[in-house]
């Protein structure tokens, strides 16, 4: 196995163009596990750790551009107030050691349906910034996932950054696992309220071949919420929303849980996160 270690981003792109079979590695929290368990052995590893420009983030108007090397720990500490849903999901990733190494870009590169960052990225409408020697491509998050652990990056492309809109309303993330921490999600759900647009965003994880939204549930809820009068949430609306979220999933039975359990769990998580988000929104408006 070849080991490639570029020192700059341009050098990384050139190496990837010449070796499209090279697997990029940053934190190594997914790639090294696969190698150590003998579940895959890349022809080459492209180590992006020396590329310091990937570790920066910046705010461009209403959007945060998060470099591919920004760790979960830094995202929590530095961007938690601006991206509360993604920060909540980041807190559930592995152990402190994993959060100090792992990145959202790495989660995207692995493209596992169970990845914790996917639901909040979907709920907020993130964009993946992919680049190659041919140029830059902006991929809407809904077009990024192609199948189980497959994405729409071209063989010579690398993720340079993830662009996530700054929160304009409450955001919440919920996850069910076989224990309370350091666990792969049995299923997960994220919600984001966008009051200025009278819009709701959702994200479902580990309950379909790819992470996905629940657009029917989003449209239903956006039309039912009392955005102006901040009337208390109708329990029937919350129940129906949960049912619609669950209907958007297509889970399977596996070693972590049964399909019918995932469907039930999603309905419960959708109702609960909606309640938390709406209580925060109405409390803020009343204050």
Backbone torsions as a table, in degrees:
resi	resn	phi	psi	omega
1	UNK	NA	126.9	-180.0
2	UNK	-81.5	149.2	179.1
3	UNK	-123.0	113.6	-176.9
4	UNK	-107.1	132.7	-175.2
5	UNK	-133.5	83.2	178.0
6	UNK	-70.6	153.6	178.4
7	UNK	-103.2	-17.2	179.0
8	UNK	-132.1	166.2	179.7
9	UNK	-67.2	-41.8	178.5
10	UNK	-60.5	-39.4	178.1
11	UNK	-66.9	-37.1	178.2
12	UNK	-63.0	-42.8	179.4
13	UNK	-65.3	-39.4	179.7
14	UNK	-65.8	-41.0	178.7
15	UNK	-66.3	-39.8	179.2
16	UNK	-66.7	-36.9	177.3
17	UNK	-63.7	-39.2	179.9
18	UNK	-79.1	-25.9	179.4
19	UNK	-130.3	72.8	-179.7
20	UNK	-63.2	-14.4	177.4
21	UNK	-83.6	-1.8	-179.7
22	UNK	-75.5	135.6	178.5
23	UNK	-94.0	121.1	179.2
24	UNK	-70.2	145.3	178.6
25	UNK	-138.2	135.3	177.9
26	UNK	-125.0	-78.8	176.1
27	UNK	-78.7	-30.8	179.0
28	UNK	79.0	8.5	-174.4
29	UNK	-71.8	-18.2	173.4
30	UNK	-105.5	-48.8	-174.2
31	UNK	-61.5	-47.1	-176.6
32	UNK	-68.6	-31.8	176.2
33	UNK	-64.0	-44.1	178.6
34	UNK	-60.9	-42.4	179.9
35	UNK	-66.6	-45.4	-177.7
36	UNK	-65.1	-31.5	178.5
37	UNK	-88.3	4.0	178.8
38	UNK	59.1	36.5	177.3
39	UNK	-96.0	-2.2	179.0
40	UNK	176.6	143.3	178.8
41	UNK	-134.8	102.9	-178.2
42	UNK	-62.3	152.2	175.2
43	UNK	-65.6	-30.2	179.5
44	UNK	-156.1	151.3	173.1
45	UNK	-110.2	133.4	177.5
46	UNK	-108.3	99.5	-175.3
47	UNK	-79.7	114.6	-177.6
48	UNK	-96.8	2.2	-177.3
49	UNK	-59.9	-36.7	179.6
50	UNK	-71.0	-12.6	-177.1
51	UNK	-81.2	90.3	-170.6
52	UNK	-67.4	-25.7	-178.4
53	UNK	-65.0	-18.4	179.1
54	UNK	-75.7	-13.1	-176.1
55	UNK	-91.1	5.5	-177.7
56	UNK	-99.9	153.6	170.5
57	UNK	-131.4	156.9	-179.5
58	UNK	-150.1	158.8	176.2
59	UNK	-107.0	124.8	179.3
60	UNK	-117.2	89.5	-175.2
61	UNK	64.8	-125.8	-177.6
62	UNK	-86.2	11.2	-175.2
63	UNK	-124.3	138.6	173.0
64	UNK	-98.9	127.9	176.6
65	UNK	-101.4	110.2	-173.6
66	UNK	-103.8	114.2	180.0
67	UNK	-59.8	151.1	-175.3
68	UNK	-63.1	-16.8	-179.5
69	UNK	-98.2	3.5	178.5
70	UNK	-74.3	122.5	-175.4
71	UNK	-79.0	164.8	175.3
72	UNK	-59.4	-41.3	-178.3
73	UNK	-60.3	-43.5	178.7
74	UNK	-68.8	-38.2	178.6
75	UNK	-60.1	-43.6	178.7
76	UNK	-62.1	-49.2	-174.5
77	UNK	-71.8	-39.8	-170.7
78	UNK	-99.8	-23.9	-173.8
79	UNK	-124.6	7.0	-175.1
80	UNK	-58.1	-37.7	-178.7
81	UNK	-76.1	-22.3	-178.4
82	UNK	-92.5	-28.5	-179.6
83	UNK	-130.7	68.8	-172.8
84	UNK	-62.8	-37.7	-180.0
85	UNK	-65.4	-45.8	179.5
86	UNK	-67.3	-34.7	177.7
87	UNK	-67.4	-41.1	177.1
88	UNK	-60.0	-44.6	178.9
89	UNK	-64.1	-38.9	-179.3
90	UNK	-63.2	-33.6	179.8
91	UNK	-66.7	-20.5	-178.9
92	UNK	-91.3	-2.9	-177.2
93	UNK	-77.1	115.3	170.6
94	UNK	47.3	-139.5	-178.8
95	UNK	-107.8	173.1	175.6
96	UNK	-55.3	-36.2	179.4
97	UNK	-63.7	-41.1	178.5
98	UNK	-66.5	-42.5	-179.1
99	UNK	-66.8	-25.5	176.7
100	UNK	-77.1	-13.4	-178.8
101	UNK	-115.5	-41.7	-172.9
102	UNK	-71.3	158.3	-177.9
103	UNK	-136.0	158.0	175.0
104	UNK	-63.6	-39.4	179.0
105	UNK	-62.0	-37.7	176.5
106	UNK	-66.1	-38.0	175.4
107	UNK	-60.5	-40.9	177.3
108	UNK	-66.6	-41.8	-179.6
109	UNK	-63.1	-36.4	176.9
110	UNK	-71.0	-33.6	176.4
111	UNK	56.5	29.6	175.8
112	UNK	-71.7	136.2	177.4
113	UNK	-58.6	-22.6	-177.7
114	UNK	-89.4	-0.1	-179.0
115	UNK	-58.4	133.8	-173.1
116	UNK	-72.0	-26.7	-176.2
117	UNK	-79.6	-17.8	-173.6
118	UNK	-63.0	-48.2	-178.2
119	UNK	-57.6	-47.8	178.6
120	UNK	-67.3	-30.4	175.9
121	UNK	-64.9	-39.5	177.0
122	UNK	-67.7	-43.2	-176.7
123	UNK	-65.3	-28.7	-177.8
124	UNK	-97.5	-9.0	179.2
125	UNK	76.3	46.3	-178.9
126	UNK	-68.7	163.2	177.1
127	UNK	-129.6	133.4	178.6
128	UNK	-92.4	125.2	178.6
129	UNK	-94.5	105.7	-178.6
130	UNK	-106.9	145.4	-177.1
131	UNK	-141.7	149.1	173.6
132	UNK	-143.4	-178.3	176.8
133	UNK	-66.4	-14.7	180.0
134	UNK	-84.0	-16.3	-179.5
135	UNK	138.4	-171.7	-176.3
136	UNK	-106.2	142.1	178.6
137	UNK	-130.6	130.6	176.9
138	UNK	-98.2	117.6	-175.4
139	UNK	-110.4	112.8	174.2
140	UNK	-56.9	141.6	-173.5
141	UNK	-59.0	-30.9	179.6
142	UNK	-69.9	-15.8	179.3
143	UNK	-105.1	4.4	-174.3
144	UNK	-83.4	-35.9	-174.2
145	UNK	-87.1	131.2	-176.0
146	UNK	-114.9	-13.1	-177.6
147	UNK	164.9	-173.7	-179.5
148	UNK	-61.8	115.4	-178.9
149	UNK	56.0	33.7	176.3
150	UNK	-131.5	144.0	179.8
151	UNK	-132.5	177.4	-175.0
152	UNK	-99.3	15.9	173.6
153	UNK	-66.3	142.2	173.0
154	UNK	-75.7	156.8	-176.6
155	UNK	-55.9	-28.5	-178.0
156	UNK	-98.0	7.6	-177.3
157	UNK	-96.0	149.4	172.8
158	UNK	-126.4	149.2	174.0
159	UNK	-78.5	121.7	178.4
160	UNK	-95.0	-36.3	-177.9
161	UNK	-161.4	167.2	172.5
162	UNK	-123.0	129.3	-179.2
163	UNK	-103.4	119.8	-175.2
164	UNK	-126.4	126.3	177.8
165	UNK	-61.8	139.4	174.7
166	UNK	-64.0	139.2	-177.6
167	UNK	-61.1	133.7	174.3
168	UNK	-111.7	2.9	179.7
169	UNK	-163.0	-178.5	-178.3
170	UNK	-62.5	145.8	176.3
171	UNK	-138.2	138.9	179.7
172	UNK	-141.6	151.2	179.4
173	UNK	-130.7	139.9	178.9
174	UNK	-137.0	144.8	-174.4
175	UNK	-144.8	139.6	175.3
176	UNK	-115.6	131.7	177.8
177	UNK	-138.5	177.2	-178.8
178	UNK	-78.1	-7.2	172.1
179	UNK	-151.8	-179.1	-170.0
180	UNK	-81.3	-20.4	-176.0
181	UNK	-152.6	163.4	177.9
182	UNK	51.7	55.4	-174.6
183	UNK	-143.5	147.1	172.9
184	UNK	-76.9	138.7	-175.1
185	UNK	-64.8	132.1	165.9
186	UNK	-70.5	-42.2	168.0
187	UNK	-163.2	161.9	-177.8
188	UNK	-148.9	162.8	-177.3
189	UNK	-152.9	143.2	176.0
190	UNK	-132.8	146.1	175.8
191	UNK	-132.1	144.4	175.7
192	UNK	-136.8	126.2	175.1
193	UNK	-94.5	132.4	178.8
194	UNK	-118.2	79.4	-171.6
195	UNK	-58.6	-38.8	-176.8
196	UNK	-63.9	-29.6	179.4
197	UNK	-98.9	-1.1	-175.5
198	UNK	52.7	49.5	-173.1
199	UNK	-133.8	151.2	178.3
200	UNK	-121.8	137.4	174.7
201	UNK	-115.5	144.8	179.1
202	UNK	-133.3	160.9	173.9
203	UNK	-150.5	132.7	-179.2
204	UNK	-115.4	133.1	178.2
205	UNK	-123.4	147.6	174.6
206	UNK	58.5	35.3	179.2
207	UNK	-143.1	24.1	179.0
208	UNK	-170.4	169.7	178.1
209	UNK	-59.5	-27.1	176.1
210	UNK	-135.2	158.1	167.8
211	UNK	-58.7	146.6	-177.1
212	UNK	-153.4	162.9	173.7
213	UNK	-90.0	173.6	172.9
214	UNK	-122.9	75.7	-171.0
215	UNK	-62.4	-35.2	178.8
216	UNK	-64.3	-42.2	178.0
217	UNK	-65.1	-38.6	179.5
218	UNK	-61.4	-48.2	-178.3
219	UNK	-64.5	-41.4	179.1
220	UNK	-60.1	-49.8	-175.1
221	UNK	-67.3	-40.1	-179.8
222	UNK	-59.3	-33.2	-179.3
223	UNK	-82.6	-17.4	-176.3
224	UNK	-96.0	-26.3	-176.6
225	UNK	-72.4	143.2	178.4
226	UNK	-91.0	81.4	-174.1
227	UNK	-63.1	-37.2	-176.5
228	UNK	-85.1	-47.1	-175.2
229	UNK	-85.9	-8.0	-176.4
230	UNK	43.1	48.0	174.9
231	UNK	-65.5	145.1	178.3
232	UNK	-54.7	150.8	-177.7
233	UNK	-65.9	129.8	176.6
234	UNK	-74.0	123.1	179.9
235	UNK	-55.7	-34.0	179.2
236	UNK	-68.2	-36.3	176.4
237	UNK	-64.4	-44.1	178.8
238	UNK	-62.9	-41.4	179.3
239	UNK	-63.1	-44.8	-179.8
240	UNK	-66.4	-39.2	177.2
241	UNK	-60.0	-46.3	178.4
242	UNK	-59.3	-41.0	179.1
243	UNK	-64.6	-39.6	179.8
244	UNK	-68.8	-38.4	176.3
245	UNK	-62.3	-47.0	-179.9
246	UNK	-61.4	-37.0	-179.6
247	UNK	-67.6	-21.9	-179.7
248	UNK	-78.6	-13.8	-177.8
249	UNK	-87.1	160.0	173.5
250	UNK	-142.9	69.4	-174.2
251	UNK	-78.5	170.8	176.3
252	UNK	-126.5	165.9	168.8
253	UNK	-80.9	134.5	173.3
254	UNK	-149.3	-170.5	-174.8
255	UNK	-65.9	-20.5	-177.5
256	UNK	-92.1	-21.8	-178.8
257	UNK	176.9	163.5	179.2
258	UNK	-89.3	156.5	-178.6
259	UNK	-61.2	-43.6	-177.3
260	UNK	-67.6	-30.0	175.5
261	UNK	-67.6	-41.2	178.4
262	UNK	-62.6	-42.4	179.6
263	UNK	-61.4	-46.9	179.4
264	UNK	-62.4	-44.6	-177.4
265	UNK	-62.5	-40.4	179.6
266	UNK	-62.2	-40.9	178.9
267	UNK	-62.0	-41.8	179.9
268	UNK	-67.9	-46.5	-179.5
269	UNK	-62.6	-38.8	179.6
270	UNK	-62.9	-43.6	178.7
271	UNK	-64.2	-43.5	-176.2
272	UNK	-68.6	-46.8	-179.4
273	UNK	-65.1	-35.5	175.5
274	UNK	-61.5	-44.5	179.2
275	UNK	-60.5	-44.6	178.9
276	UNK	-62.0	-45.7	-177.2
277	UNK	-65.4	-43.7	-177.4
278	UNK	-69.5	-37.9	176.7
279	UNK	-62.7	-40.1	177.7
280	UNK	-65.5	-43.1	-177.9
281	UNK	-65.0	-47.6	-178.1
282	UNK	-69.6	-34.2	176.8
283	UNK	-64.9	-40.4	178.6
284	UNK	-64.6	-42.5	-179.6
285	UNK	-64.9	-41.0	-179.8
286	UNK	-66.7	-37.1	179.2
287	UNK	-65.7	NA	NA
